[in-house]
Amino acid sequence: MTQIREPERRSRILRGRPYSLDEFASKYGLLSDQAESLFTRFGPSSIELDLLMAAKRRLPVRQDRPVPQDRPAPQDRIAE
């Protein structure tokens, strides 16, 4: 008898920090079903989802707060 094999599921490498579904939806002003569909198809990767939304020309409606280590170091001002 022939055995039917299930296709192997390939896991994707997570790029960037993961979004929560609510965070992704609120950042781009998406309805929950829209956000869930994209989240399911493309995963929680912030880099992947941000690139996807840029390709769709959807700008964030809410800006993320900068992470402290991402801020540039203050420059010393030279007195003139």
C-alpha positions as CSV (number, residue, x, y, z in Angstrom):
1,M,0.0,0.0,0.0
2,T,1.2,3.5,-0.8
3,Q,1.8,5.8,2.1
4,I,1.0,9.5,1.8
5,R,3.5,11.7,3.4
6,E,2.7,15.1,4.8
7,P,4.8,17.9,3.4
8,E,7.6,19.0,5.7
9,R,7.0,22.3,7.3
10,R,10.0,24.6,6.9
11,S,10.6,27.0,9.7
12,R,11.7,30.5,8.9
13,I,14.5,32.3,10.7
14,L,13.1,35.2,12.7
15,R,14.6,38.5,11.5
16,G,14.4,41.4,13.9
17,R,12.4,41.4,17.1
18,P,8.9,39.7,16.9
19,Y,5.8,41.9,16.8
20,S,2.8,40.9,18.8
21,L,-0.4,40.8,16.7
22,D,-1.9,43.8,18.6
23,E,1.3,45.8,18.2
24,F,1.5,45.2,14.5
25,A,-2.2,46.0,14.0
26,S,-2.0,49.3,16.0
27,K,1.3,50.4,14.4
28,Y,-0.2,50.2,10.9
29,G,-3.9,51.0,11.7
30,L,-5.1,47.6,10.5
31,L,-8.3,45.8,11.3
32,S,-7.7,42.7,13.4
33,D,-8.6,40.3,10.5
34,Q,-6.2,42.1,8.1
35,A,-3.4,42.0,10.6
36,E,-4.0,38.4,11.5
37,S,-4.0,37.3,7.9
38,L,-0.6,39.0,7.2
39,F,0.8,37.9,10.6
40,T,-0.1,34.2,9.8
41,R,1.3,34.3,6.2
42,F,4.5,36.3,7.0
43,G,5.2,35.5,10.6
44,P,6.0,37.9,13.5
45,S,9.3,39.3,12.3
46,S,9.3,43.0,12.6
47,I,11.7,43.4,9.7
48,E,9.7,41.2,7.3
49,L,6.4,42.9,8.3
50,D,7.8,46.4,8.0
51,L,9.3,45.6,4.6
52,L,5.9,44.1,3.5
53,M,4.1,47.2,4.6
54,A,6.6,49.5,2.9
55,A,6.1,47.5,-0.3
56,K,2.3,48.1,0.1
57,R,3.1,51.8,0.7
58,R,1.4,51.7,4.1
59,L,3.1,54.1,6.5
60,P,3.0,53.5,10.2
61,V,0.3,55.5,12.0
62,R,2.2,55.1,15.2
63,Q,6.0,55.5,15.5
64,D,7.9,53.1,17.8
65,R,9.8,54.6,20.7
66,P,13.5,54.3,20.1
67,V,15.4,51.7,22.1
68,P,18.0,53.4,24.3
69,Q,21.0,51.8,22.6
70,D,19.8,53.0,19.2
71,R,20.1,56.6,20.2
72,P,23.3,58.4,19.0
73,A,25.7,59.5,21.7
74,P,25.4,63.2,22.5
75,Q,27.9,65.4,20.8
76,D,30.1,67.7,22.8
77,R,29.5,71.3,21.7
78,I,32.6,73.3,21.0
79,A,32.3,76.9,22.1
80,E,33.0,79.3,19.3
